[in-house]
Amino acid sequence: MLAISRMKSFISPTFSHFTPTLTKPTSLFLFSQPSTSSFVKVGPSQNGNFIHVQPAMHFPNSSASLNPSGACASRVEGSEGEIHVIVGPMFAGKTTTLLRRIRAESTNGRFFITPLFSDTDKSIVDDSNLDETMFYMVISIPHSDISNTIIDSGIFLVVRPRPRTQKELHRLGETLKGLCFSGRLAEAVGLLCRTGLQVESETYSLLLQDCIFRKEYKKGIRVHWQMTIVGFVPNEYLKTKLLILYAKAGDLDTAHVLFEKLYTKNLVSWNAMLAGYVQKGLEDVGLSLYYRMKQFGIIPDQYTFASVFRACATLAILEQGKQAHGILIKSIAIIKSNKDTRYGLDSIVTHDGEKLPCWPLADLSSFRKKIGLHAYNKLDVIGIDEAQFFGDLHDFCSKAADHDGKTVIVAGLDGDYLRRSFGSVLDIIPIADSVTKLSARCELCGKRALFTLRKTGETERELIAGADVYMPVCRKHYVSGQVVKEATRTVLETEHVQCVSL
């Protein structure tokens, strides 16, 4: 009877209207009590204080930001900046990676690296990072293991199984995963509901993700009901999965209750609610949520702006759409050393021919003077290619990120052809937010190459050249290549001495 009463409480809950006020989080997951909060509508302002921008990679554009009143706000001096370092041997794709990261900054609004789960509660940080590619063999569970039916809700069957061993529960989880991976979602949900057993969080997550991906929202709701009946309390990650499920299913009341009960309201949960309201035709409520999100310091990404642009288009509020576009497009400048003239002085070029305009400089300290103080203050992102040639790299990056609030993305060689530290690139690693070590492919064996071998006999440290002089190699062929070069050099020097003596 307890299971029946809990089921009725879940099927007919009383939900509150949406409120942007964030309530104190609680660990309860079954909600049947009405909330006392009231709806506060924050409508979008019609203020048109916006300067139209023309985006350009090498010249600063608008740094406008959108606030709840619809007014533009300039960059706050001293805001938090970032430093990201990309290193590796020659031909590892450092410049390509630099351009890709810069594009991520200009289109996504922010770049950051963070693990999918925390060590404590597996809180969700990015739904798109979920990797569910493992394959499991389907193991059948005999129907004789299941005892009599105790409830038939009319939607799915709930049974009371006899106690299971840990091994049997593990087999059940593997079976459910195998059914999902083989495309048999309906069988997986049916089996879960018939057994009436708790499975691991990862199994529930896979089932919910499959329901969302296949747009089988009713099956996802059945999984949620089964979780409630067996007394399973989901963690933050699963709560966010359920929020996404109900938002996509159009059940915004339930989605809002789940949203309010989250301990950590991250960007994924905000985006799910925003998209849910916009798709439901509640564009003004969605924009109110967007303003609220920005008040809480959540930085929007491309998915946020997709919903915002759709809402602005539906409501025919052009100025607010322009202001949001001003946030989406970041002002970017790219710098390279004027020593590298292989592909022209005013462009950086990848090895596959991709080209972008840049500022060629002898030193980084001259950049602010070259671009102008007003344009520098409007910059959001600064990319630095061939960073090993700048002796003042540490001072520039430190000031730009720590004091000027810029995001600095640095690409360069971490070592020279003798595998010694090259320039100041390694000096900025202690102050970097992230470091990416790239590798190339060894030209001699095809294995992972982390070193650059100079094929010629020149000994100067700075020798700017391409594949005619350098090649990426693995450790084995770097060592053997250096031995061959030393032996050749010794033979040539010996022959030279003999010629002189004659």
C-alpha positions as CSV (number, residue, x, y, z in Angstrom):
1,M,0.0,0.0,0.0
2,L,2.9,2.3,0.7
3,A,4.1,1.9,-2.9
4,I,0.5,2.7,-4.2
5,S,0.2,5.9,-2.0
6,R,3.6,7.1,-3.2
7,M,2.7,6.4,-6.8
8,K,-0.6,8.4,-6.4
9,S,1.3,11.3,-4.8
10,F,3.7,11.4,-7.7
11,I,1.0,11.1,-10.5
12,S,-1.1,14.0,-9.1
13,P,1.4,16.5,-7.7
14,T,0.6,20.2,-7.1
15,F,3.1,22.5,-8.7
16,S,3.7,26.2,-8.3
17,H,4.0,28.8,-11.1
18,F,7.4,29.7,-12.3
19,T,9.4,32.1,-10.2
20,P,12.8,33.5,-10.9
21,T,13.6,33.5,-7.2
22,L,16.1,30.7,-6.3
23,T,14.9,28.8,-3.3
24,K,17.0,27.0,-0.7
25,P,18.0,23.6,-2.1
26,T,16.7,20.4,-0.5
27,S,17.6,16.8,-1.0
28,L,13.9,15.7,-1.3
29,F,12.9,14.5,-4.8
30,L,9.2,13.8,-4.5
31,F,7.3,17.1,-4.6
32,S,3.6,17.2,-3.8
33,Q,3.4,20.4,-1.6
34,P,2.4,23.7,-3.4
35,S,4.9,26.5,-3.3
36,T,4.1,29.9,-1.8
37,S,6.3,31.7,-4.3
38,S,4.7,34.1,-6.7
39,F,5.4,34.8,-10.4
40,V,7.4,38.0,-11.0
41,K,7.6,38.9,-14.7
42,V,10.6,40.8,-15.8
43,G,9.8,41.8,-19.3
44,P,12.5,42.8,-21.8
45,S,13.2,46.5,-22.1
46,Q,12.7,48.4,-25.3
47,N,15.8,50.5,-24.7
48,G,17.7,50.7,-27.9
49,N,21.0,51.9,-26.6
50,F,23.1,49.6,-28.8
51,I,25.9,50.3,-31.2
52,H,25.9,48.0,-34.2
53,V,29.2,46.1,-34.6
54,Q,31.1,44.8,-37.6
55,P,33.1,41.7,-36.4
56,A,36.7,41.5,-37.5
57,M,39.4,39.1,-36.4
58,H,42.2,41.6,-36.3
59,F,40.4,44.8,-35.2
60,P,38.3,45.3,-32.1
61,N,34.6,45.3,-32.2
62,S,31.8,45.9,-29.8
63,S,32.2,44.7,-26.2
64,A,28.6,45.5,-25.3
65,S,26.9,43.4,-22.6
66,L,23.3,43.0,-22.0
67,N,21.8,43.7,-18.6
68,P,18.2,43.2,-17.4
69,S,17.3,46.8,-18.3
70,G,18.5,46.3,-21.8
71,A,21.2,48.9,-21.6
72,C,24.8,48.5,-22.8
73,A,27.6,48.1,-20.4
74,S,31.3,48.3,-21.3
75,R,34.0,45.9,-20.1
76,V,34.7,46.2,-16.4
77,E,38.3,47.0,-15.8
78,G,40.0,44.4,-13.6
79,S,37.6,41.6,-14.5
80,E,38.8,38.0,-14.4
81,G,41.0,37.0,-17.3
82,E,42.4,33.6,-18.5
83,I,45.6,32.2,-20.0
84,H,45.6,29.1,-22.1
85,V,48.8,27.6,-23.4
86,I,49.2,25.4,-26.5
87,V,52.7,23.7,-26.9
88,G,54.2,21.0,-29.0
89,P,56.8,20.2,-31.7
90,M,56.7,21.6,-35.2
91,F,53.9,20.3,-37.5
92,A,51.7,19.4,-34.4
93,G,49.0,21.8,-35.4
94,K,49.6,24.5,-32.8
95,T,48.4,27.4,-35.1
96,T,45.4,25.4,-36.1
97,T,44.5,24.7,-32.5
98,L,45.0,28.4,-31.7
99,L,42.6,29.4,-34.4
100,R,40.1,26.8,-33.3
101,R,40.2,28.0,-29.7
102,I,39.8,31.6,-30.8
103,R,36.7,30.7,-32.8
104,A,35.4,28.9,-29.7
105,E,35.8,32.2,-27.8
106,S,34.2,34.3,-30.5
107,T,31.1,32.0,-30.9
108,N,30.6,30.3,-27.6
109,G,31.2,33.2,-25.4
110,R,33.6,31.4,-23.1
111,F,36.1,28.6,-23.1
112,F,36.8,26.4,-20.1
113,I,37.9,22.9,-19.3
114,T,36.3,21.0,-16.5
115,P,35.7,17.3,-15.7
116,L,32.4,15.8,-16.3
117,F,31.9,14.6,-12.7
118,S,33.1,15.9,-9.4
119,D,34.7,13.4,-6.9
120,T,31.8,13.8,-4.5
121,D,28.4,14.0,-6.1
122,K,29.0,13.6,-9.8
123,S,27.4,17.0,-10.5
124,I,26.7,17.6,-14.1
125,V,28.9,20.3,-15.9
126,D,28.2,19.7,-19.5
127,D,25.6,17.4,-21.0
128,S,27.3,17.4,-24.3
129,N,30.4,15.7,-22.8
130,L,28.6,12.5,-21.9
131,D,30.4,9.6,-23.5
132,E,28.3,6.4,-23.6
133,T,30.1,4.4,-26.2
134,M,30.9,1.1,-24.4
135,F,29.1,-2.0,-25.6
136,Y,27.6,-4.6,-23.3
137,M,26.4,-8.2,-24.1
138,V,22.7,-8.7,-23.4
139,I,22.2,-11.2,-20.6
140,S,18.7,-12.6,-20.1
141,I,17.1,-12.7,-16.7
142,P,14.7,-15.6,-16.2
143,H,11.1,-14.5,-15.7
144,S,10.8,-17.1,-12.9
145,D,13.0,-14.9,-10.7
146,I,10.1,-12.4,-10.5
147,S,7.3,-12.9,-8.0
148,N,3.7,-11.8,-8.1
149,T,2.5,-8.5,-9.3
150,I,1.6,-6.0,-6.6
151,I,0.4,-3.0,-8.7
152,D,-0.7,-2.3,-12.2
153,S,-0.9,1.5,-12.8
154,G,-2.4,1.1,-16.2
155,I,0.8,2.5,-17.7
156,F,3.4,0.1,-16.6
157,L,3.8,-3.0,-14.4
158,V,5.5,-2.7,-11.0
159,V,6.4,-6.0,-9.3
160,R,8.0,-6.9,-6.0
161,P,11.0,-9.1,-6.7
162,R,12.6,-11.4,-4.2
163,P,15.9,-10.0,-2.7
164,R,18.7,-10.0,-5.2
165,T,22.4,-10.6,-4.8
166,Q,24.9,-7.9,-5.8
167,K,25.9,-10.1,-8.7
168,E,22.3,-10.4,-10.0
169,L,21.9,-6.6,-9.7
170,H,25.0,-6.2,-11.7
171,R,23.7,-8.5,-14.4
172,L,20.5,-6.6,-14.5
173,G,22.4,-3.3,-15.1
174,E,24.5,-4.9,-17.8
175,T,21.3,-6.2,-19.5
176,L,19.7,-2.8,-19.4
177,K,22.8,-1.2,-20.9
178,G,23.0,-3.8,-23.6
179,L,19.4,-3.3,-24.6
180,C,20.0,0.5,-24.8
181,F,23.1,0.1,-27.0
182,S,21.3,-2.3,-29.3
183,G,18.4,0.2,-29.8
184,R,15.9,-1.8,-27.7
185,L,14.9,1.1,-25.5
186,A,11.3,-0.1,-25.0
187,E,12.4,-3.5,-23.8
188,A,14.9,-1.9,-21.4
189,V,12.3,0.4,-19.8
190,G,9.8,-2.5,-19.6
191,L,12.4,-4.8,-17.9
192,L,13.4,-2.0,-15.4
193,C,9.7,-1.5,-14.4
194,R,8.9,-5.2,-14.1
195,T,11.8,-5.9,-11.8
196,G,11.1,-3.0,-9.5
197,L,14.7,-2.9,-8.5
198,Q,17.1,0.0,-7.9
199,V,20.0,0.1,-10.4
200,E,23.1,2.2,-10.4
201,S,23.0,5.9,-11.2
202,E,25.0,5.3,-14.4
203,T,22.3,2.9,-15.7
204,Y,19.5,5.4,-14.9
205,S,21.5,8.1,-16.6
206,L,21.9,6.0,-19.8
207,L,18.2,5.1,-19.9
208,L,17.2,8.8,-19.5
209,Q,19.8,10.0,-22.0
210,D,18.5,7.4,-24.6
211,C,14.9,8.5,-24.0
212,I,15.9,12.2,-24.5
213,F,17.9,11.4,-27.6
214,R,15.2,9.3,-29.2
215,K,12.5,11.8,-28.1
216,E,10.7,9.0,-26.2
217,Y,9.7,11.3,-23.3
218,K,6.9,9.1,-22.0
219,K,9.4,6.3,-21.5
220,G,11.7,8.6,-19.7
221,I,8.9,9.6,-17.4
222,R,8.2,5.9,-16.7
223,V,11.9,5.6,-15.7
224,H,11.4,8.5,-13.3
225,W,8.3,7.0,-11.8
226,Q,10.2,3.7,-11.3
227,M,13.0,5.6,-9.5
228,T,10.4,7.2,-7.2
229,I,8.6,4.0,-6.4
230,V,11.7,2.0,-5.4
231,G,13.0,4.9,-3.3
232,F,16.0,5.9,-5.4
233,V,17.2,9.4,-4.6
234,P,19.0,10.9,-7.7
235,N,22.1,12.9,-7.5
236,E,22.5,16.4,-9.1
237,Y,23.5,14.9,-12.4
238,L,20.4,12.8,-12.7
239,K,18.2,15.7,-11.5
240,T,19.5,17.8,-14.4
241,K,18.9,14.9,-16.8
242,L,15.3,14.7,-15.5
243,L,15.0,18.5,-15.9
244,I,16.1,18.3,-19.5
245,L,13.6,15.4,-20.1
246,Y,10.6,17.3,-18.7
247,A,11.6,20.6,-20.4
248,K,11.8,18.8,-23.8
249,A,8.5,17.0,-23.1
250,G,6.8,20.4,-22.5
251,D,6.1,19.7,-18.8
252,L,7.5,23.0,-17.6
253,D,5.9,22.8,-14.1
254,T,7.7,19.6,-13.2
255,A,10.9,20.9,-14.9
256,H,10.7,24.1,-12.8
257,V,10.3,22.1,-9.6
258,L,13.4,20.1,-10.4
259,F,15.2,23.3,-11.4
260,E,14.4,24.9,-8.0
261,K,15.6,21.9,-6.1
262,L,19.1,21.7,-7.7
263,Y,22.0,22.4,-5.4
264,T,24.0,23.7,-8.3
265,K,22.2,25.5,-11.1
266,N,24.8,25.3,-13.9
267,L,24.6,26.5,-17.5
268,V,23.1,23.2,-18.7
269,S,20.1,23.5,-16.4
270,W,19.6,27.2,-17.2
271,N,19.7,26.4,-20.9
272,A,17.2,23.6,-20.6
273,M,14.7,25.8,-18.8
274,L,15.2,28.7,-21.2
275,A,14.8,26.5,-24.3
276,G,11.7,24.9,-22.7
277,Y,9.9,28.2,-22.2
278,V,10.8,29.5,-25.7
279,Q,9.7,26.3,-27.4
280,K,6.4,26.4,-25.4
281,G,5.6,29.9,-26.7
282,L,6.5,31.7,-23.5
283,E,9.2,33.8,-24.9
284,D,8.8,36.7,-22.4
285,V,9.3,34.2,-19.5
286,G,12.3,32.7,-21.3
287,L,13.9,36.2,-21.6
288,S,13.2,36.9,-18.0
289,L,15.0,33.7,-17.1
290,Y,17.9,34.8,-19.3
291,Y,18.2,38.1,-17.5
292,R,18.1,36.2,-14.2
293,M,20.8,33.9,-15.3
294,K,23.1,36.8,-16.1
295,Q,22.4,38.3,-12.7
296,F,23.7,35.1,-11.1
297,G,26.9,35.4,-13.1
298,I,26.2,32.4,-15.4
299,I,28.0,33.0,-18.7
300,P,25.8,32.1,-21.8
301,D,27.0,29.9,-24.6
302,Q,25.7,29.3,-28.2
303,Y,22.8,27.3,-27.0
304,T,21.6,30.1,-24.7
305,F,21.8,32.6,-27.6
306,A,19.9,30.3,-29.9
307,S,16.9,30.4,-27.5
308,V,17.4,34.2,-26.9
309,F,17.5,35.0,-30.7
310,R,14.4,32.9,-31.3
311,A,12.6,34.7,-28.5
312,C,13.6,38.1,-29.7
313,A,12.5,37.2,-33.3
314,T,9.1,36.0,-32.1
315,L,8.5,39.1,-29.9
316,A,9.9,41.4,-32.7
317,I,12.3,43.1,-30.3
318,L,15.2,43.8,-32.6
319,E,17.3,45.8,-30.2
320,Q,17.5,43.1,-27.6
321,G,18.5,40.7,-30.2
322,K,21.3,43.0,-31.4
323,Q,22.5,43.4,-27.8
324,A,22.6,39.7,-27.3
325,H,24.6,39.4,-30.5
326,G,27.0,42.0,-29.2
327,I,27.8,39.6,-26.3
328,L,28.1,36.6,-28.6
329,I,30.7,38.2,-30.8
330,K,33.9,38.9,-28.9
331,S,36.6,41.3,-29.9
332,I,39.7,39.5,-30.9
333,A,43.3,40.3,-31.9
334,I,46.0,37.9,-33.0
335,I,49.7,38.7,-32.6
336,K,52.7,36.9,-34.1
337,S,56.5,37.6,-34.2
338,N,57.7,39.8,-37.1
339,K,60.6,37.4,-37.4
340,D,58.4,34.9,-39.2
341,T,57.8,36.1,-42.8
342,R,57.3,32.7,-44.4
343,Y,53.7,33.4,-45.4
344,G,53.7,37.1,-45.4
345,L,54.0,39.6,-42.5
346,D,50.4,40.5,-41.8
347,S,48.9,37.0,-41.5
348,I,49.2,33.8,-39.6
349,V,48.9,30.7,-41.8
350,T,48.5,27.0,-40.8
351,H,50.3,24.2,-42.6
352,D,47.0,23.4,-44.4
353,G,46.8,26.9,-45.8
354,E,44.3,28.6,-43.5
355,K,45.0,32.3,-43.1
356,L,44.0,35.0,-40.7
357,P,45.2,38.6,-40.4
358,C,47.4,39.4,-37.4
359,W,49.6,42.1,-35.8
360,P,53.3,41.4,-36.5
361,L,55.4,42.7,-33.6
362,A,58.9,42.6,-32.4
363,D,57.8,42.5,-28.8
364,L,54.5,42.3,-27.0
365,S,55.0,45.5,-24.9
366,S,54.4,47.6,-28.1
367,F,51.0,46.0,-28.7
368,R,48.9,48.5,-26.7
369,K,50.5,51.4,-28.4
370,K,50.1,49.9,-31.9
371,I,46.4,49.1,-31.5
372,G,45.5,52.1,-29.3
373,L,44.3,52.2,-25.7
374,H,40.6,52.6,-26.6
375,A,40.7,49.5,-29.0
376,Y,42.8,47.5,-26.5
377,N,40.2,48.1,-23.7
378,K,37.5,46.7,-26.0
379,L,39.4,43.5,-26.7
380,D,38.1,40.3,-25.1
381,V,40.6,37.7,-26.6
382,I,44.3,38.0,-27.5
383,G,45.9,35.2,-29.5
384,I,49.7,34.9,-29.7
385,D,51.3,32.6,-32.3
386,E,55.0,31.6,-32.4
387,A,55.2,32.8,-28.7
388,Q,58.7,31.4,-28.3
389,F,60.1,34.5,-30.0
390,F,58.7,37.0,-27.4
391,G,61.0,37.6,-24.5
392,D,58.4,39.6,-22.6
393,L,55.7,36.9,-22.9
394,H,55.3,36.4,-19.2
395,D,54.9,40.0,-18.3
396,F,52.4,40.7,-21.1
397,C,50.2,37.6,-20.3
398,S,50.3,38.3,-16.6
399,K,49.1,41.9,-17.0
400,A,46.6,41.2,-19.7
401,A,44.9,38.4,-17.7
402,D,45.4,39.5,-14.1
403,H,44.7,43.2,-14.5
404,D,43.0,43.8,-17.8
405,G,40.6,40.8,-17.8
406,K,41.6,39.5,-21.2
407,T,41.6,35.9,-22.3
408,V,45.0,35.1,-23.7
409,I,45.6,32.1,-25.9
410,V,49.3,31.3,-26.5
411,A,50.7,28.8,-29.0
412,G,54.4,28.1,-29.4
413,L,57.3,25.6,-29.2
414,D,58.1,24.5,-25.7
415,G,61.6,23.2,-26.8
416,D,64.1,23.8,-29.5
417,Y,65.7,21.3,-31.8
418,L,68.1,20.2,-29.0
419,R,65.0,19.7,-26.6
420,R,66.0,22.6,-24.4
421,S,63.5,25.2,-23.1
422,F,62.8,27.7,-25.9
423,G,62.0,31.3,-25.2
424,S,59.6,32.2,-22.4
425,V,56.8,29.7,-23.2
426,L,57.5,27.4,-20.2
427,D,57.7,30.5,-17.9
428,I,53.9,31.1,-18.3
429,I,52.8,27.6,-17.4
430,P,52.6,28.4,-13.7
431,I,50.2,31.2,-14.4
432,A,48.1,29.4,-17.0
433,D,44.5,28.2,-16.6
434,S,45.1,25.3,-19.0
435,V,48.0,23.7,-20.9
436,T,47.5,21.6,-24.0
437,K,50.5,19.5,-25.2
438,L,50.1,18.5,-28.8
439,S,51.9,15.8,-30.7
440,A,52.6,15.2,-34.4
441,R,53.2,12.0,-36.3
442,C,56.8,10.7,-36.6
443,E,57.8,11.0,-40.3
444,L,60.0,7.9,-40.0
445,C,57.7,5.4,-38.2
446,G,54.3,7.0,-37.9
447,K,54.2,6.9,-34.1
448,R,53.4,9.8,-31.8
449,A,56.0,12.6,-32.3
450,L,56.8,15.0,-29.5
451,F,60.2,16.3,-30.7
452,T,61.5,18.3,-33.6
453,L,64.6,17.1,-35.5
454,R,66.7,19.5,-37.5
455,K,67.8,17.7,-40.7
456,T,70.5,20.2,-41.6
457,G,73.8,21.0,-39.9
458,E,73.1,24.6,-38.9
459,T,73.6,25.2,-35.2
460,E,72.0,28.6,-34.6
461,R,69.1,28.3,-32.2
462,E,66.6,30.5,-34.1
463,L,66.3,29.1,-37.6
464,I,62.9,29.8,-39.1
465,A,62.1,27.3,-41.7
466,G,59.7,24.6,-42.7
467,A,59.7,20.9,-43.7
468,D,62.9,21.4,-45.7
469,V,64.8,21.8,-42.5
470,Y,62.7,20.3,-39.7
471,M,60.6,17.1,-39.2
472,P,58.6,15.8,-36.2
473,V,60.0,12.5,-34.8
474,C,59.4,10.1,-31.9
475,R,61.8,9.7,-29.0
476,K,63.6,6.7,-30.7
477,H,64.2,8.4,-34.0
478,Y,65.1,11.7,-32.4
479,V,67.9,10.0,-30.4
480,S,69.1,8.0,-33.4
481,G,68.9,11.0,-35.7
482,Q,71.1,13.1,-33.4
483,V,73.6,10.2,-33.3
484,V,73.7,10.1,-37.1
485,K,74.1,13.8,-37.3
486,E,77.0,13.8,-34.7
487,A,78.7,11.0,-36.5
488,T,78.4,12.8,-39.9
489,R,79.7,16.0,-38.3
490,T,82.7,14.2,-36.9
491,V,83.5,12.6,-40.2
492,L,83.3,15.9,-42.0
493,E,85.5,17.7,-39.5
494,T,88.1,14.9,-39.7
495,E,88.1,15.1,-43.5
496,H,88.5,18.9,-43.2
497,V,91.5,18.5,-40.9
498,Q,93.1,16.0,-43.2
499,C,92.7,18.3,-46.2
500,V,94.2,21.2,-44.4
501,S,97.2,19.1,-43.3
502,L,97.9,18.1,-46.8
